[in-house]
Amino acid sequence: TGSSEEGAASPSLSPLIQGTTEVVLAARTPSVPQISQRACSSSTAIKATPSSKSNEASSSQEEGPTTLQAPPNPESLFTEVLQNKVSELVHLLSIKYVTKEPITKAEMLETVIREHKDHFPVVFKKACECMEIVFGIEVKEVDPTSHSCMLIKLLDLTYDGMLSDDQGMPKTGLLVFILGIIFMHRNRASEEVIWEMLNMIGVHAGKNDFIYGEPRKLITEDVVQEKYLEYQQVPNSDPPCYEFLWGPRAHAETTKMKLLKFFTRVTGNDPTALPHCYEDALKDERELRPKLPPVMVSKSSSVTSSSFSHLE
């Protein structure tokens, strides 16, 4: 038989799963041709930005509207400009992550935002969302006085999948996505379900991804060897089929509650609106609490949120 019923997601989780895939897909959708900038976009910007390039829109504006052609929407054109700023900022933040250097608000304004200073809050917020969702990297303010930020891995994970010579791009985002899918499918997800979800965000087995490399090798070998995932045959399945579970390193480094709060935050949901997941996460917290000192308990129970609001 196929995967067990335990691996099936609750019907109430469908909006969260759909919302999650939509957010991730939007963040991965290319907005400019350069590979270093291809990861950034936001769902709202994609919906508002026309598919035509800015120079094409400008030329049509110069020609003037005709009876068959509506004039270009200035708001859409402006959105495209800001979208490019988001792309540039994500590129800069990615470099800072690789070099392990802090970044200040002043540097972002001078290097990327320039004449669009009034729109820094929205550009910065969407760049932070992209860093979290696509790369699994959080922009965390470390010095409120200088508005200085460091880039750290999301949800206390210690793996980014980058090579020792700092080549490639952080892959923590894909790991977080898969851990979330497993959790939302009652802590075990069939390989079929995982690939269905990955295909929805444009990640396909055997097709090299510009961020994640060869996805099948990454999730069935690399992160399994790193103990973040367990990849095993479903008992008594004939023909054999396989499923994914959290590995011991995932359990050691993060919690279901942190993951649930992250997913519900980026999709605009509330954790308590998902009773099964919330109860499971609470049970996980209760089991974890006796093993942690009070400071760590407080940290593990707090809501995970980005620092971008402080810089706005």
ABEGO torsion letter per residue (X at the ends): XBBBAAABBBAAAAAAAAAAAAAAAAAABBABABAAAAABBBAAAAAABBABBAAAAAAAAAAEBBAABBBBBAAAAAAAAAAAAAAAAAAAAAAAAAAGBBBBAAAAAAAAAEAAAAAAAAAAAAAAAAAAAAAGBBBBBABAAAGBBBBBBBGGBABAGBBAAGBEBBAAAAAAAAAAAAAAAGGBBBAAAAAAAAAAAGBBBGBBBAAAEBAAAAAAAAAAAAGABBBBBBBGBOBBBBBBBBBAAAAAABBAAAAAAAAAAAAGBBAAABAAAAAAAAAAAAAAAAABBAAAAAAAABBBBBAAAAAX
